[in-house]
Amino acid sequence: MSKNFKAIILALIASFCAVLMSVFLKLAQEDSNVFTIGFLRFFFGLLLITPIIIQSKFKIYNTINIKLHILRCIINVPMMIFGFAALTYIPLEQIKAIGFLSPILVVILSVIFLGERIYLIRTFSLILGFIGTLIILRPGFIEINIGVYMVLASALLWSCVIIITKFMSKNDSAMTILTFQYTFVTLFTLPLAIIYWNNPSFMSLIYTLLAAIVGTVLHLCINNAYKLSDLSIIQPVWFTQLVFASFLGFIIFGSLPDFFTWIGAILVFISVLIITYRENYLKKDIAKTSIPLKN
């Protein structure tokens, strides 16, 4: 089995787990708040991998990227809060459709902050992605609530996380990246959980535990996929989230994406394909060059 094929399988599993985790978190927040559930999700995740940490005699924490791990987790906290909170405002399939913007945002960030050149094909791709986003959101035709802004903010922060994760995967194992994430995010969200604590019901705890389990599988799969292959191979697989979200959203919540959501998501997806394959053709992986090599 080739590395690319393994990466595609891992990304496909991660894609399904990402949607399933969102379903469990949406259900968990029906009688609790995002700060409580957010903390518990990472706390439960840390408990799940504690036996592995102990078995390694804490050597799993060995890294040359400690500053990047801290930075990644600092960004991860607001990304998580915005993403989790949005689940209570807008349909699951719309969240996943808007989430496809992340690769486009990676390119925009690289142009603004890193001085990357803006080529004609990139410009076309960004315009196409922007049009797709407008079709999904339809500003002026339908009400844009706070949930949409939360998803956009979460997607922007996730773009930064993608860049950092791809860079760290060259030196750190998927388990090391996950361990630092669970450790630091649990610590960083603890004060918020204490301040805004809301006693979750038994079912909320179960849903949060399930979210932690599938979320752990998600991170391990995608982190390993990043080690095996380029983003140009992995990124298109994420489009399956809209299919999974549409199916589970209908089965569990009775909602389906409308025609405009599908059309907009397809345009954004085409934009992402153009960007990722163009970068691959130029042998210039933005996610590998967006962070200085010196630590």
C-alpha positions in Angstrom: 0.0 0.0 0.0 1.5 3.4 -1.1 2.0 6.2 1.4 -0.5 8.4 -0.6 -3.2 5.7 -0.4 -2.6 5.3 3.3 -2.9 9.0 3.7 -6.2 9.1 1.8 -7.6 6.3 4.0 -6.5 8.1 7.2 -8.0 11.4 5.9 -11.3 9.7 5.0 -11.5 8.2 8.6 -10.6 11.6 10.0 -13.3 13.3 7.9 -16.0 11.0 9.2 -14.7 11.4 12.8 -14.8 15.2 12.5 -18.4 15.1 11.6 -19.3 12.5 14.2 -17.5 14.6 16.8 -19.5 17.6 15.8 -22.7 15.6 16.2 -21.8 14.5 19.7 -20.8 18.0 20.7 -24.0 19.5 19.4 -26.0 17.0 21.4 -23.8 17.6 24.5 -24.4 21.3 24.4 -28.2 21.0 24.5 -28.1 21.3 28.3 -24.6 22.8 29.0 -22.4 25.5 27.7 -19.4 25.6 25.4 -16.8 26.3 28.1 -17.8 23.3 30.2 -18.1 21.0 27.3 -14.9 22.3 25.6 -12.9 21.7 28.7 -14.4 18.2 29.3 -13.8 17.2 25.7 -10.0 17.8 26.0 -9.9 16.5 29.6 -11.5 13.3 28.7 -9.1 13.1 25.7 -6.1 13.5 28.0 -7.4 10.7 30.3 -7.8 8.4 27.3 -4.1 8.8 26.3 -2.7 8.9 29.8 -1.8 5.2 29.8 0.2 5.8 26.6 2.0 8.8 28.2 2.9 6.7 31.3 4.0 3.7 29.2 6.4 6.0 27.3 7.8 7.2 30.6 6.8 10.7 29.5 9.3 10.6 26.7 6.4 11.3 24.4 6.8 14.9 25.5 10.3 15.1 24.0 10.3 17.7 21.3 12.3 20.5 19.7 9.1 22.4 18.9 7.9 23.3 22.3 7.2 27.0 21.4 5.2 25.9 18.4 3.2 23.5 20.5 2.3 26.2 22.9 1.4 28.6 20.1 -0.7 26.0 18.4 -2.6 25.3 21.6 -3.1 29.0 22.3 -4.7 29.3 18.8 -6.6 26.1 19.4 -8.6 27.4 22.4 -10.5 30.2 20.6 -10.8 28.1 17.5 -12.4 25.3 19.6 -14.7 27.7 21.4 -16.0 29.4 18.2 -16.3 26.1 16.4 -18.2 24.3 19.2 -20.4 27.3 20.0 -21.4 27.6 16.3 -23.0 24.1 16.5 -25.8 25.6 18.5 -26.6 28.3 16.0 -26.4 26.9 12.4 -26.9 23.5 10.8 -24.1 21.0 10.8 -23.8 20.8 7.0 -23.5 24.6 6.7 -20.7 24.6 9.2 -18.8 22.0 7.2 -19.4 23.8 4.0 -18.0 27.1 5.3 -15.1 25.1 6.9 -13.9 24.3 3.4 -12.5 27.9 3.3 -9.5 26.9 5.5 -7.1 26.1 2.6 -8.1 29.3 0.9 -7.4 31.3 4.1 -4.0 29.6 4.3 -3.1 31.1 0.9 -4.5 34.5 1.9 -2.5 34.5 5.2 0.7 33.5 3.3 0.2 36.5 0.9 -0.6 39.0 3.6 1.9 38.0 6.3 4.6 36.1 4.5 5.0 38.0 1.3 4.0 35.1 -0.9 3.4 36.2 -4.6 -0.2 36.3 -5.8 -0.2 34.5 -9.1 -3.1 34.7 -11.7 -4.2 31.2 -11.0 -4.2 31.9 -7.2 -6.3 35.1 -7.8 -8.8 33.2 -9.9 -9.0 30.5 -7.2 -9.5 33.0 -4.4 -12.3 34.8 -6.4 -14.0 31.5 -7.1 -13.8 30.5 -3.4 -15.2 33.9 -2.4 -18.1 33.5 -4.9 -18.8 30.0 -3.5 -18.9 31.5 0.1 -21.3 34.2 -1.0 -23.6 31.5 -2.5 -23.5 29.5 0.8 -24.2 32.5 3.0 -26.3 34.6 0.6 -25.9 37.9 2.5 -28.9 40.2 2.0 -31.1 37.3 1.1 -31.0 35.2 4.3 -30.1 36.3 7.8 -26.5 35.8 8.8 -26.5 35.1 12.5 -23.6 35.0 15.0 -23.0 31.3 14.3 -21.7 32.1 10.8 -19.2 34.6 12.1 -18.1 32.0 14.7 -17.5 29.4 11.9 -15.5 32.0 9.8 -13.4 32.9 12.8 -12.8 29.2 13.7 -11.9 28.5 10.0 -9.3 31.3 10.1 -7.7 30.0 13.3 -7.8 26.4 12.0 -5.9 27.6 8.9 -3.1 28.7 11.2 -3.2 25.4 13.1 -2.9 23.5 9.8 0.3 25.3 8.9 1.8 24.7 12.3 0.8 21.1 12.4 2.1 20.3 9.0 5.5 21.9 9.9 5.7 20.0 13.3 4.8 16.7 11.7 8.3 16.6 10.1 9.9 16.2 13.6 7.2 15.1 16.0 5.0 12.0 15.9 1.3 12.2 15.6 1.0 11.1 19.3 3.4 13.8 20.5 1.4 16.5 18.7 -1.8 15.1 20.1 -0.4 14.8 23.7 0.8 18.4 23.8 -2.5 19.5 22.4 -4.6 17.7 25.0 -2.3 18.7 27.8 -2.1 22.5 27.0 -5.7 22.9 25.8 -6.9 21.2 29.0 -4.8 23.6 31.1 -5.8 26.7 29.1 -9.5 26.0 29.2 -9.6 25.1 32.9 -10.0 28.7 34.1 -12.8 29.3 31.6 -14.6 26.1 32.7 -14.3 27.1 36.4 -15.7 30.6 35.7 -18.6 29.5 33.5 -19.1 26.0 34.9 -22.5 24.5 34.2 -23.3 21.0 35.6 -23.7 18.8 32.6 -26.3 16.0 32.6 -25.3 12.3 32.5 -26.1 12.2 28.8 -24.1 15.3 28.1 -21.1 13.6 29.8 -21.6 10.5 27.6 -21.8 12.6 24.5 -18.7 14.5 25.4 -16.8 11.3 26.2 -17.8 9.9 22.8 -16.7 13.2 21.2 -13.3 12.8 22.9 -12.9 9.3 21.6 -13.7 10.1 18.0 -11.8 13.3 18.3 -8.7 11.4 19.4 -9.1 9.1 16.4 -9.5 12.2 14.2 -6.3 13.9 15.3 -4.2 10.8 15.2 -5.4 10.0 11.7 -5.0 13.4 10.3 -1.6 14.0 12.0 -0.3 10.7 10.5 -1.8 11.6 7.1 0.2 14.9 7.2 3.4 12.9 7.8 2.7 10.5 4.9 1.6 12.9 2.1 1.2 16.4 0.9 -1.8 18.7 1.5 -2.6 18.4 -2.3 -3.4 14.7 -1.7 -5.2 15.1 1.7 -7.2 18.3 1.2 -9.7 17.0 -1.4 -10.7 14.2 0.9 -12.1 16.7 3.4 -14.9 17.5 1.0 -16.5 14.2 2.1 -17.4 16.0 5.4 -20.3 17.7 3.6 -21.6 14.2 2.5 -21.2 12.8 6.0 -22.7 15.9 7.6 -25.7 15.9 5.2 -26.4 12.2 6.0 -26.0 12.4 9.8 -27.7 15.8 9.9 -30.8 14.4 8.2 -30.8 11.2 10.3 -30.2 12.8 13.7 -31.4 16.4 13.4 -33.8 16.2 10.4 -32.0 18.8 8.4 -30.6 18.8 4.8 -28.4 21.2 3.0 -30.2 23.3 0.4 -29.3 23.6 -3.3 -27.3 26.8 -2.7 -25.2 25.2 0.0 -24.2 22.4 -2.3 -23.4 24.7 -5.3 -21.4 27.1 -3.1 -19.5 24.2 -1.4 -18.7 22.7 -4.8 -17.3 26.1 -6.0 -15.2 26.4 -2.8 -14.0 22.8 -3.3 -12.9 23.5 -6.9 -11.1 26.5 -5.7 -9.3 24.4 -3.1 -8.4 21.8 -5.7 -6.9 24.4 -8.0 -4.8 25.9 -5.2 -3.5 22.7 -3.8 -2.6 21.1 -7.1 -1.1 24.3 -8.4 1.1 24.5 -5.3 2.1 20.8 -5.8 3.0 21.5 -9.4 5.2 24.4 -8.3 6.7 22.1 -5.7 5.9 24.8 -3.1 3.9 23.5 -0.1 2.9 26.7 1.7 2.3 24.7 4.9 5.9 23.6 4.9 7.4 27.1 4.3 5.1 29.3 6.3 7.0 28.9 9.6 10.7 29.6 10.1 12.8 26.5 10.4 14.7 27.9 13.4 13.0 27.2 16.8 
